Amino acid sequence: MKTSCYSFKTVIAGRLVHAYAFKNRIWRKIILRIVNCLEGGEFYSSTLRKIYSSYYGISIGMYSYGGCFSQENIQTGTEIGRYCSIAKNVYIYTRNHPLNYKSSHPFFYNSRLKIVEKDLIPTTSIVVGNDVWIGVNVIILPSVSSIGDGAVIGAGSIVTKNVPPYAIVAGSPAKLIKYRFEPDRIDQLLREKWWNRNIDELKEEIGNFTMPLK
């Protein structure tokens, strides 16, 4: 019975991914709600992630949640790892307006606006690592290509350069405040890569996640 129920949900989810191609705002919102209900919400939905990857060029790892599911704020070319906590109103940009053209207006470089035939400003890419916490109203600029595993970005920060693993940064522009742990502990966590395991596995050692690391 469980297998047939799972198969039914899989078929429905696959059809919803295809149905999302119909570009109607209300229709798409309905599909996202259905997908979330079918698969337990943002934390768990693989179909939601497939939609964002297929239609928006945004890759989101399992168990990550929050502002990463915003195609208005997160641009194509963004890859977000697993177990990330991303607040609302976080903006990640992968393309800037040109400074050396006659005009900086998108009419003259963005083919989607039907004035020029092809995009003239390249889109960059950014990899946000695993277990990253990004506070509310953070802006990450196209000059950034990497936010390291375990990093924390304080609320309201403007990030202009890469952030190392387990660094805590804040400010405008964002600057290093400190690291979450000592170098040996950071190296251990990066080797361990606990985030590659699913949540059911991690439940078996929940004590390791519910107290401060020494």
C-alpha positions, 0 to 999 in steps of 0.5 A: 500500500505504501509503495503504491501511494509513493508511486502515485505521488511520484507520478503526480509530482512529475506531472506538476513539474511539466504543468509549471511550464504554463506561465501564469502567476496564479497557476504556478502558486497553486502548483507550488502549494500542491507540491509542498503539501504532497512532499512535506514542505520546503525542507523535504520536497524534491519536486520543488527543487526540481522546479527551481532547477528546471525553470529558474536555474537555481539549485537548492540542496535538501533540507535548505529552506526560507528565502532560497525559494524566491525566483524574484530575489535569487538569480539564475546561476545560484547553487545552494547546499544542504541544510541551509537557513536563509531568511526572507528578503535575501538577494543573490545577484549573478549579473550586474548592469554594465558600467562601460556601455553607453547606457546601463539600462537592461534594454541594451543587454538583456535579450528577454526585453526583446530589444537586443538579440542576445544577452551581452552581459554574462551571468556569473555563478555562485556556490553557497555551501552547506549549513550556511545561515544567511540573515534577513535583508542580506545582499550578495553581489555578482563579485562573490562566487563562493560562500563556504560551508558553515558560514554565517552572514549577519542581517543587513550585510552586503557581501562583496567577496567570497566568505570562507568556511565557518566564517561569521561576516557582517556589515556593509561591505561585509567583513570577517567578525570571527570564525565559529570554531578553532581551525582544527575543529573546522578542518574536522567538520569539513572532512566529516561532511555530515550534511551529505547524510539524510535527516533520518540518519542524523536523528540516530546521533541527535545528541551531537547536534543539540549541545555546543561543540567543545 
